[in-house]
Amino acid sequence: MKRAQDKVVIITGGASGIGRVAALRFAAEGATVIIWDVNQEKGEATRAELEAQVGRAAFALVNTTQPEQVQAAAQAAHQQFGRIDVLINNAGITRDATLRKMTLQQWQQVLDVNLTGVFVCSQAVAPYMEQQQSGRIINTSSVVGLYGNFGQANYAATKAGLIGLTKTLARELGKYNITVNAVAPGFIATDMIETIPEKVINMLKGRTPLRRLGTPEEIAAAYLFLASDEAGFVSGTVLSVDGAVTI
């Protein structure tokens, strides 16, 4: 039996990057995947890919910082598919600058999407999981949230905040048989890497004991494990997928 057979999975930021790869992986494992994203063109394209693969998928144009949109999308997902088994809070942005150069707008934009958006989505979906007495919430943190990073005070603060949020929700929701975990990726070879100079990429590889970048597929595999029945007693943890860069 496939590891996500018949599960209904919501992935925020699922139209591209790691989210898209995760959507395709969950579909391959038998899940119905619902993409929430702000990019309609890419979201619809990914939905079509998923439908071609498994026959059931959905896309909703959702800004995760807007509670009304999120509540409506959660209700629509539950009405259409009858349940919500997994929420992967994958959406995130960067607005890098050093402390002296970072504007309040840059600070707030990243907090709104990376931290408040996760709270909003979790708050909207949790009641449906409580009703069915089961569920998985997976938050995307980062190794930057564990040890910081130059020029990313806003991003690091949100990713560290997600760890605290994850542990708190794990305590609150455990009585409903809902697990809450975080994945902390290291340096991952996404499309953004293509804009980074080769010498910087080599530096990142050099800082990683495995001497390479991670792949989106490896992050998707971590999501899949935490969403699976095999991880039924794993909750409140942070799974670092970083090639040992943090040790």
Secondary structure, 3 states (H helix, E strand, C coil): CCCCCCCEEEEECCCCHHHHHHHHHHHHCCCEEEEEECCHHHHHHHHHHHHHHHCCEEEEECCCCCHHHHHHHHHHHHHHHCCCCEEEECCCCCCCECCCCCCHHHHHHHHHHHHHHHHHHHHHHHHHHHHHCCEEEEEECCCHHHHCCCCEHHHHHHHHHHHHHHHHHHHHHHHHCEEEEEEEECCECCHHHHHCCHHHHHHHHHHCCCCCCECHHHHHHHHHHHHCHHHCCCCCCEEEECCCCCC
